[in-house]
Amino acid sequence: MENIADTKQTNFASEQKARNRRRLISSLMTTLTAACAIFVVGLLLIILGYIAVRGVASLNLQFLIDTPKPVGEGGGIGNAIVGSFLMTGVASLIGLPVGIAAGVYLAEYGDGWFGHIVRFVADTMTGIPSIIVGIFVFTVFVLPMGRQSGFAGSLALAIIMIPIVARTTEEMIRLVPKSMREGALALGAPNWRVTWDIVLPAAKSGIATGAMLAIARVSGETAPLLFTALNSRFYNFHLDQPMASLTVQIYNYATGPFEIEWKMAWAATLILMLLILIINVAVRYLTRRRF
Amino acid sequence: MSQTNTIGDTIFRAILLLAAASILLIVTAIIVMMTQNSLPSIRQYGFSFLTSSEWNPSAGLYGALPFIYGTVVSSVIAVIISVPLSLGIAIFLTEQASVRFGRPIAFLVELLAAIPSVVYGLWGIFVLAPFVREYLGAFLQNYLGFIPLFQGRLTGIGMLTGALILAIMITPIITAVVRDVLEAVPTTQREAALALGATEWETTRVVLSNAASGIAGAVVLGLGRAIGETMAVTMVIGNVPQITASLFEPGYTIASVLAANFAEARDALYFSALIEIGLILFLVTFVVNALAKLLVIGVTSGAGQKA
């Protein structure tokens, strides 16, 4: 009798040991995953910190107004800021309506085979390197026109925007309750009036945040502008001429041979990042209030 | 219904259809234009374009192997570094962190994806490359220098720095998809595992095995992004068309040869060869992205209801 009690006792002890080991592994892994999160957030803060410190150090008002000058004579990014705004604006004028319309189609009529194909291709297209779009616009637009232009750059950015906007619009429209549509249809409204007057207004803020994210995304694009918009040393408001942009200017300054250019690259990056961060934080704030 | 209503519907629907069709049209046009423009190069070099390692435009030699090699090596290393990191963050955010604590962290990780490629490039040149030269590379050379991977001249600009930048850039993307996939695993599975006496980590392992194909999709998606990433890599990888075992030596990728040379390609055959490289990049990323999407769909739409 005593023997049996003894083995039970030892069994209990070894079980206890195994359990402790399992608990130890569990808390070890929990700590590790937390460490991963802290490491990556730390990395983000380091990157943003470098941009803030080095950017502020070489930023001044003149830099924001001036155009690029030969090394040693100062220079700035005024024309690049204007170019970026112009090209992103024109790209939005083309890309947003087409993207939103495509998104409405996917949400309202997109359950057939055609809708599935469009959805699949749109998703796949968002992962296509943007430099491919630059090459595409170069062959179909820049070559026939005979020169690089701000409009060619806008076109490339618009092509990048369309599938992104289409997919976010579709998701936002699908959130609109069916009962709202049914109510309007029951009152005798035709399908298109229901979509236009009921569904779109209901999904308005969601579509707007999607559009803002797409604008933030293309305003940071460099590769599709390299061969389409090229660059320019002057203030330029003509879309048929080569046009400077913040991103291409950062690329040129960063890869240039002089320290003064590197400083200007950091300052220009600070401006670009402020723009993108403001949009992202604003979107975050807007979506937070809605849900 | 009155006649005007149906006409209005038809017109409205036709406009929407046109917009949706434009997406297909663009992709088709990209494929047609790039194939057409790369025909001279394809006719001239055929399959040897992919297997030759001689790239010398001034001598009329176009072999794309160094770029394919550089793309594969830098992307694979990036994925190897990024996957455990991304899995860790995703597990932390979905399985462990409270909502109040997890949300801001999730936002900050997503913010990494909002930083433009050219900004990563700038940071890579002036912060990461010196770090690799002074600390990381020197450390690897001292302790693991007997491996050919860690031999060679250490300048900070090269394959390793390119891969590290890529790893940082694809981490938020892989993390986001893995989070979606883990969230799609039913809560009942976690409860079942916990009820059987499993520890937190053992429960997570059950969740992970149920989400396996979706996680694979996330990894493939990250790989696709790494393959296509252009500006940041162009700025730190060194842009020398060579195939070496050393990770410290400069390399070249498919995307970066396009960014660095396309504007100067005046010669017709050079132009065509670059477009062919672009076509390869397009087809590879298209297939990789499609594969990733199929893998992720399986988990987020099917498995959620099944169990």
Interface residues (C-beta under 8 A of the other chain):
Chain A: R22 R23 I25 S26 S27 M29 T30 L32 T33 A34 A35 C36 A37 F39 V40 V41 L43 L44 I46 I47 Y50 I51 R54 P97 V98 G99 I100 A101 A102 V104 Y105 L106 E108 Y109 G110 F114 G115 I117 V118 F120 V121 A122 D123 T124 M125 G127 I128 P129 S130 I131 I132 V133 G134 I135 F136 F138 T139 V140 I159 I162 P163 A166 P190 N191 W192 R193 T195 W196 A216 R217 G220 E221 T222 A223 L226 F227 L230 T247 I250 Y251 A254 T255 W262 A265 W266 T269 L272 M273 I276 L277 N280 R284
Chain B: M1 N5 T6 G8 D9 I11 F12 R13 I15 L16 L17 L18 A19 A20 A21 S22 I23 L24 I26 V27 A29 I30 M33 M34 N37 P84 L85 L87 G88 I89 I91 F92 L93 E95 Q96 A97 I105 F107 L108 V109 L111 L112 A114 I115 P116 S117 V118 V119 Y120 G121 L122 W123 I125 F126 V127 I168 T171 T175 T199 E200 W201 E202 T204 L221 G224 R225 I227 G228 E229 T230 M231 M235 A255 L258 A259 F262 A263 I275 G278 L281 F282 T285 F286 V288 N289 A290 A292 K293
